[in-house]
Amino acid sequence: MNISAWAINRPLPALLIFFVLCVAGLWGFHQLPVARFPDIAFPMTTVTVTQPGASPSQLEAEVTRKVEDSVATVNNVKRVMSSVSEGVSTTTIEFQLEADLATALDDTRDAVTRIRTDLPQDIQEPVISKVDIGGSLMTYALVAPHMTTDEASWFVDRDISRAMYGVPGVARVTRVGGVQRQVRVDLDPNALIAMGITAGDVSQQLARIQVERAGGKTEVEGAQQTIRTLGTVGDAQALRDYSIALPDGRAVRLSTLATVTDGAADPTEAALLDGKGVVAFSMSRTRGSSEVKVEAGVHDALDKIKAEHPGIDFRLVTTAIDETHRSYDSSMTMLWEGALLALLVVWLFLRDWRATWVSALALPLSIIPTFAVMYFFGFTLNIITLLALSVVVGILVDDAIVEIENIVRHLRMGKPPLEAAREAAGEIGNAVIATSLTLAAVFVPVAFMPGIAGKFFREFGWTAATAVLFSLLVARLLTPMMAAYLLKPHGEEKPESKLMTWYLGWVDAALRYRGRTLWLATGLFVASLALVPFIPATFIPQSDLGRSNLNLELPPGTRLQETVAVAEHARGLLKDMPELKQVYTAVGSVLDLGDPGATGVGEPRKATLVLDWGSADGRDRDQRVLEREARERLADLPGVRVSYVSSEPGNLLQLVLSGDDPQRLQDAATALERDLRGIQGLGSVTSTASLLRPELQIVPNPARAADLGVATADIAEAARIATAGDYEQRLAKLNLPDRQVPIRVGFAEATLANPGLISQLRVPGRNGPVPLAAVADIQQGSGPSQISRYQRQRNVTLTAELNGRPLGDVMTEVQALPGVKQLPPGVTFLNTGDAEVFVELFIGFMLAMAAGLICIYMVLLLLFNHALMPVTILAAVPLSAGGAFGALLITQNMLSLPALIGLLMLIGIATKNSILLVDYAVMAEDEHGMSQHDALIDACRKRAQPIIMTTLAMGAGMMPIALGFAGDSSFRAPMAIAVIGGLITSTLLSLIVIPAAFTVVDDAGNWLSRKFRRRSSHPVHPAG
């Protein structure tokens, strides 16, 4: 059945179909969340075990290895990675991509539960959670001059957090900087020695006295009442009068042994805005929510807080939503620009405003219903789906252009509009269906790419394929119907132009010398492949986000105050840069960029400076130049590692060495680090192997400890409680109306500065407390600051900034380094991070391209019912390679992710030209009885104009992306440039080469038919 003829005869059903589709599409567009990247749930879980004060080596032996061995038995585990720092062991379990996240989380929880009794009893309860890739959306600084740091911190923890969690879409609110309220019981070492009591005794007695417990039930006068034991006090002042029992039976007031204050815990992190201390808070969103709506809800909530609390203000210090707005706005602008340019091409060729208007409707009628499908699939309006719509703008009008051009050609034969529309639609139908289905066949395999890249590009493939299929529906159902009723009869057919005569002469020559033509085309394809080694390869092109995350790393053991001073000194060296608008400094914490592997864990020795450069439009120098200058200004900072932490992939080289022998691993890492520093262009080469922290090691003397009845565990606990306080779950609590405040017992920070204090600590013995020096030796030492493990082996991670260098080129140089080629036995080299995804990405796209070619062949085989004819059509694909690679080389763009998307698109686009030619040539032979030569000449005469029109329309649709008229086009431009270059060579060459290829394939088919005694048959040419 010819659906075009049906729509012409019965226009109302066709109009009703598209009315319903457009209503559904507009509703879907209104419901679609707006985000920067697709919402992806990677099957990844983490096990976090906290034991305050425990060294990394201790946690590795007692916790990490046991957790790793247990979770490794879970089904579908791909890899197990662990990071152990002081007091915290974090094990990340990555599952196969097809694994269900909920099941993976349950299996991880069960694996940890099985070994819970084997773990140390004084650890905090293990936290098992899933990994949400996304990171912080926004970070605000609270500006409240009338509040103290403690008041501001509690205001953020209570009022602001409560308001933020009331905003739909907010998943987590995290305070940055500030302090934690704490009742401090700062012990007097001399008083403890005089009274013969230990810090642990004081802490434990307070924990037993300061309690409120249930005491059962009783009946009084016939009524049942509960019994409660109330031993708590309402403020810190009352604690001073508590009686503390001494070992000799006496009791003294707590104020005799310590100074009690209601204050704050020792700060572990700090936040500064342009040098002034602030309390900041960051927010992340839930999966599936709209970043734009979350932003609007947060703004409304903060405005309400400001109205309720005069005198406070909020300063936005970091945001990821600006990129979301820029991506969304620029994509929408490019859609309009591309559409208008494509329609301009139609008008220039046809010079008929009615025909142009009919073609114009193909764009909205193809894109709007696509939004309904996107909403049904759970997609978002993000950089990937908007990229898919941007790249198909020129393609969506192709089918309509081919239809309308053929109808206009029939009108110029003198036919009435209804007859012209019916005959032209039937004549061109097979070609239109073939071109659209081949494009869809290219895009759909992208949705099934393996690995992480496949997760991201699932939405790209389905969005692009859906839009193309809707454009086919428009072209077959609506365009002929509208042309039949809206177009007017045309005059006589125009005479053949001199350009057409010249072109047909070239076609005739190519047919006469078809061997030379095909050999020349093959030579051009080989020459185009020779360009590939000259094009650098990378993951994702660098973009100018207007914000740099500068990381300062000081030696292990550096105190928080020293790190703050160094960070302020660094800010002072940068503040006179004219482009620098604002500096937000986070010390002791890390930015939540959604990738813990890139940011690491927060430590007092680390600081991150967020340098706000402002919009790229408002300055002359780009971000890379500014970052280079900032690095040069900070080059003389003594003992400080300076590096940049990027929120985008492709800017960091990460290498991992793994092995069981720590010494061999250390030697191999040192050698590789030395080799990496010799690679030109790399910056901030760092290694986790060199991070050693100073330690004060207490080594018990077994003989003396046994004589005095002192256990090693008692020594460790006495030292821990005196210097850091007891574990939080054991601490006494002060109950306030709105919260509980922990009561920390220990020595004051100023007291701990005395190096002889540790030796004088009292530890419990058989006959009473004894000095620690009597049962143990105290010595200086060092230990690893952080331990990394990969697949249950220790590893060393080396990182380096690429500074704009292509990741592919750097990886090639790395593979040739002696430190990689000559690894010691038992040490292995691993590609992880961006390097691993880079390789996975290129392999995935190669597979997608191969699958696309196979799908195209099968589609053409079904449509043309001929085994060899698709080979002729696919001969156009290699013809596009020279233009694509040449355009990338001339414009100095790298072979990156967007460029690969462009090459993938060219596979489908290049076949369009040959389909139009081959389809008409077959029809001319079968239906009009023409010879092979005459049929090809007539096909070139009839189809050259629609081929050129559609090529120019596609090129015009891509031009705004290539030139970057709207927003930062660093990601999209390489794709558009590759497509435009490939279109040019594919169109120019296919108009000459495909007729010659057709004759060879057709003759080969006839020869094979005669050889196997079969009747020569051409492809079936059904009406569309």
Salt bridges, closest charged atoms under 4 A:
ASP39 OD1 - ARG285 NH2 2.72
GLU60 OE2 - ARG65 NH2 3.89
GLU60 OE2 - ARG789 NH1 2.93
GLU60 OE1 - ARG794 NH2 2.71
GLU68 OE1 - ARG789 NE 2.88
ASP69 OD1 - ARG792 NH1 3.23
GLU86 OE1 - ARG693 NH1 3.06
GLU94 OE2 - LYS78 NZ 3.84
GLU94 OE1 - ARG79 NH1 2.78
ASP106 OD1 - ARG109 NH1 3.28
GLU125 OE2 - ARG116 NE 3.58
ASP157 OD1 - ARG175 NE 2.78
ASP159 OD1 - ARG158 NE 2.83
ASP186 OD1 - ARG184 NE 3.62
ASP186 OD1 - ARG744 NH1 3.79
GLU212 OE2 - ARG228 NH1 2.46
ASP241 OD1 - ARG253 NH1 3.69
ASP248 OD2 - ARG250 NE 2.82
ASP262 OD2 - ARG181 NH2 2.51
ASP266 OD1 - ARG184 NH1 3.06
ASP274 OD2 - ARG315 NH2 3.72
GLU291 OE2 - ARG285 NE 3.40
GLU295 OE1 - HIS325 NE2 2.76
ASP303 OD1 - LYS306 NZ 3.82
ASP313 OD1 - LYS306 NZ 3.52
GLU323 OE1 - ARG36 NH1 3.71
GLU323 OE2 - ARG326 NH2 3.33
GLU323 OE2 - ARG547 NH2 3.70
ASP352 OD2 - HIS490 NE2 3.08
GLU403 OE2 - ARG476 NH1 2.43
GLU423 OE1 - LYS415 NZ 2.41
GLU427 OE2 - ARG409 NH2 2.67
GLU427 OE2 - HIS410 NE2 3.43
GLU496 OE1 - ARG941 NE 2.62
ASP508 OD2 - ARG512 NE 2.99
ASP508 OD1 - HIS933 NE2 2.68
ASP544 OD1 - ARG619 NH2 2.71
GLU553 OE2 - ARG605 NH1 3.11
GLU568 OE1 - ARG571 NH2 3.08
ASP576 OD1 - ARG633 NH1 2.39
GLU579 OE1 - ARG621 NH2 2.89
ASP592 OD2 - ARG172 NH2 2.96
GLU603 OE1 - ARG605 NE 3.12
GLU603 OE2 - LYS606 NZ 3.49
GLU629 OE1 - ARG621 NH1 2.46
GLU629 OE2 - ARG633 NH2 3.05
GLU648 OE2 - ARG36 NH2 2.70
ASP661 OD2 - ARG664 NE 3.91
GLU673 OE2 - ARG677 NH2 2.73
GLU695 OE2 - ARG693 NH2 3.33
GLU717 OE1 - ARG720 NH2 3.58
GLU717 OE1 - ARG730 NH1 3.65
ASP726 OD1 - ARG720 NH1 3.16
ASP726 OD1 - ARG730 NH1 3.71
ASP738 OD2 - ARG158 NH1 3.29
GLU749 OE2 - ARG559 NH2 3.30
ASP777 OD1 - ARG704 NH2 3.28
GLU801 OE1 - ARG631 NH2 1.96
GLU813 OE2 - ARG805 NH2 2.61
GLU836 OE2 - ARG79 NH2 2.33
ASP919 OD2 - ARG943 NH1 3.68
ASP919 OD1 - HIS1021 NE2 2.77
GLU925 OE1 - HIS1018 NE2 3.42
GLU927 OE2 - HIS1021 ND1 3.78
ASP934 OD1 - HIS933 ND1 3.54
ASP938 OD1 - ARG941 NH1 3.41
ASP938 OD1 - LYS942 NZ 2.74
ASP1002 OD1 - HIS1018 ND1 3.48
ASP1003 OD2 - ARG514 NH1 2.68
